[in-house]
Amino acid sequence: MKRTHAKSTEPAGQPVFHKVAENLYRLESSGGYYALVKRAGKQFRRSLKTKDRKLAERRLSDLKAKVGALRISDDADLNFRQVANYWNEATKHTIAGGTLARRNTCIKNLSEFFKDASLRNIEVRHCEQWAANRGSDVAAQTFAHELDTMKSVFKYAVNHGLILANPAASIKRKKISNRKILTPAREQFQEIVAEMRKSDGRSDSQEKAKDGADLVEFLAYSGARLGEAHAARWQDVNFKNGEIWIHGIKSEASDRLIPMPRELKAFLERRKAETKPQRTDLIIGIKSAKRSLARACRKLGLPRFTHHDFRHYFATTCIEEGVDIPTVSRWLGHSDGGALAMQRHGHLRREHSLAMMKRVSFAPRPDNIVPLPQSKASTFRGGSPATTGERRAIAKAKTKYSYPWWASEVPLEVFWGQLNEETLIVPIEKLLEVAKLVMGRQVLKQELGDRLALIDELFERVPEATLNEVLPKIPSEITSQTGRPGPAQSLAQRH
């Protein structure tokens, strides 16, 4: 930096600086201000990036404070790997094990680039060179993780007086395009589990196949991450209260107590009966079902689903069943009130989306709704409770029951209850929707006119054990009126 107090006689093209105050200089050609600060025999030259004298003086004061905080010791010669290890040790207690493993990988990759260069000699151009090289080699998400690690290491160095500024501060992330979420349909999920339980002929194949299928079922019914499934023990399950404790792996906030859906409870009861575990035993004994899952998907001709896709399956199913997103978010262990769940799981499967769109109409609302055909015992009466009389009829019909099946979240309970009740308590749209879920096919409105035929088909389609759980809760009005045997007798006769 050439300094002068008089008019410059330097050759053309040579920058000339005029000293205007202690440590403060102005470039003659542009009028911009620069700083020159000395400490322990070392000079620090910086552009203050302004032509305003007052602003330059404030920035000079800030620079002098930073230079004064620098550590003049052997630590100033530490390389990137050494400083990164100090930072990692100081902060690793704040992150989960999986995040720590990823961070260690990032430090290893960054250290290979910067090699043994002293941290204080790493400049912006070096960081830009890293971004240009690495950005073309790795996925956007990997690039983002490494960039965040780099910036954090340099920030740690600034805070501890090893360098003046963060040379990576201006490096931008690559645009991250989220992988399209694959969510199996409910029928596909059942097919996958069934296929995974099949042996491939090896001597130990059957046990591995069973454990792999059990892992996938646990993920699908609990919404747990793979690492959370590994950590689950039998002492975390409360069968009496119908709850399970999930040990979160993302952060302390991801630990959670969630209610068990009936499928998860039944699965755990079956596995407990089969394995006869101790309270401290792991629920799932394997860490991966990757191979058996890939084999099942290949044989079924389905997309190659991953472990995490069954967490999406849990979330999507809950949302499609009407659970609000903040509640689903808490079950998943998110702490953002539902923002991430809305972004990742707010989609709908195509079939559900199409079914929902069929319910949308922009036509004027009719004054009344035409009721379904009526008969004494084999059809439904009524339609939408638009009149006082119809509302009273529904209220009277509800008094016959001690269990409010019409408000149940179990499709079979709603469908069976309405099949056995002449008064149409459940809106017709909801009835057709639950009928499709229970029967495994689309049920047309005109079919509702023959309840006995639907009951016969229901007994053929639904497993006996499932019917025995639901039917005793709801008295059968239609069977008593027609003289046909009730649900228990019908099942006994059929089986």
Secondary structure, DSSP 8 states (H G I E B T S, - for coil): --EESS-----TT---EEEEETTEEEETTT--EEEEEEETTEEEEEE---S-HHHHHHHHHHHHHHHHHS--SGGGG-BHHHHHHHHHHHHGGGS-HHHHHHHHHHHHHHHHHHTT-BGGG--HHHHHHHHHHHHTTS-HHHHHHHHHHHHHHHHHHHHTTS-SS-TTTT---------------HHHHHHHHHHHTS--SSTTHHHHHHHHHHHHHHHHHH---HHHHHH-BGGGEETTTTEEEE--SS-GGG-EEEE--HHHHHHHHHHHHHH---TTSBSS--S--HHHHHHHHHHHT-----TTHHHHHHHHHHHHTT--HHHHHHHHT--STTHHHHHHH----HHHHHHHHTT---S---SS-------SSSS-B--S--SHHHHHHHHHHHTT-SS-GGG-S-HHHHHHHHHT-SB--S-HHHHHHHHHHHHTS---GGGGG-HHHHHHHHHHHS-HHHHHHHGGGS--HHHHHHT---HHHHHHHH-
